[in-house]
Amino acid sequence: MKIAVVGAGNGGCAVAADMAYRGLHVTLVKTSNAMHDDNFEFLKKHNGKMTLLDFGENGSMNPQDLEVVKKEGHIANVTRDLAVLSEMDVILIYIQTNYHEELIKKIAPYIQDGQILLINPGYFSTAYVLKYCGNKKISVVEAQSSFIDGRIMEPGFFKVGFRNVRNPLGVYPAKNLPIVKEKLEQLGFPFYYMDSVVGAALHNPNMIVHTIGSVLSIPMIDAMGNDFCMYHRAFTEHAWNVLEKLDNEKMDILETMGFERLSYVEACKFRNSLDDEKDAKEVFFSYAAMPTRAKGPVTVNSRYITEDVPQGLVMLESLGKALAISTPIATSLIEIAGAALGQDFRAHGRTPERLGEENIKKILEDCR
């Protein structure tokens, strides 16, 4: 089976190296010259060698208790040529969600019938696939969050911070679930298959945790810079109250659309812990307190705001308007973030109009 990872940032390099380490044939495709070019050039010169500084076999909530293990993967092909996608069985998209529509439009000519397109995170990008690849007989899979968390520390080396113990996925069309499951199980990640891509789209944790953690911490980010760690600093008692209000807005929308009310912390617990008896809020704060948590955001003008406000909160607000559901917290965060950075995040955010209302209807009909 041939697999491509599109996106050579932190997440893309980690999952590509992890699959290569386990013997899978992986192609890594870089889509821009914006970041991580030094790492990409290193991979090209060293036969795709990427070393994961990992802990334990499957990750742990207590990495300090485990010996660091070096896992060396050799990515079979490292390229900028999108045409290679036509040869693939499974394509994983691992780029910032701000660029999903542009990328999907670019790769559409190379997408072939029978392929699986896994978008991580999804944020409802199935609608963009229908918009540009609607005539293709493919399977679209949306994930909630990256399977492996961490950072590229230097060219060729990735430090693993955490691995999800379960990775919820939604599949479109739903009838393709059996063949999708058969192929994706070969990737080696612990997947869980949801009823639809809608749950995967709206349970992207970054829409809640990145936006609250960064927007409410703007003065602290400015003051601390490179020393700021959102997970260690941002979620005080009163910030948590705001987070729960935002989460309720999301759940109101899910419920109105006919889906289960599932809180942020319960979704977090499902991804991060196999102990179903644990308190969900306790699981989150254990996760947040891990010493392996990466620093960041170190500047206010970061993807925590510039990605997750327009792609997450603007989408939430616009869905709320379409369903006549009030979203005052989402709206306030959009306004504050826009004022802080001097940007109109609604101008390029995700809305039903941009995703295509007819595409959203197709997705909802498929769920039912």
Secondary structure, DSSP 8 states (H G I E B T S, - for coil): -EEEEE--SHHHHHHHHHHHHTT-EEEEE---SSS-HHHHHHHHHTTTEEEEEEETTT--S-GGGS-EEEEEEE-SEEES-GGGGGG-SEEEE-S-GGGHHHHHHHHGGG--TT-EEEESS-TTTHHHHHHHHTTS--EEEEESS-SEEEEEEETTEEEEEEE-S-EEEEEESGGGHHHHHHHHGGG-S-EEE-S-HHHHHHT-THHHHHHHHHHTTHHHHHHHGGG-BHHHHS--HHHHHHHHHHHHHHHHHHHHTT-----HHHHHHHHH-S-TTS-HHHHHHHHHH-TT---B--SSSSHHHHTHIIIIIHHHHHHHHHTT---HHHHHHHHHHHHHHT--GGGGS--HHHH-HHHHHHHHHHH-
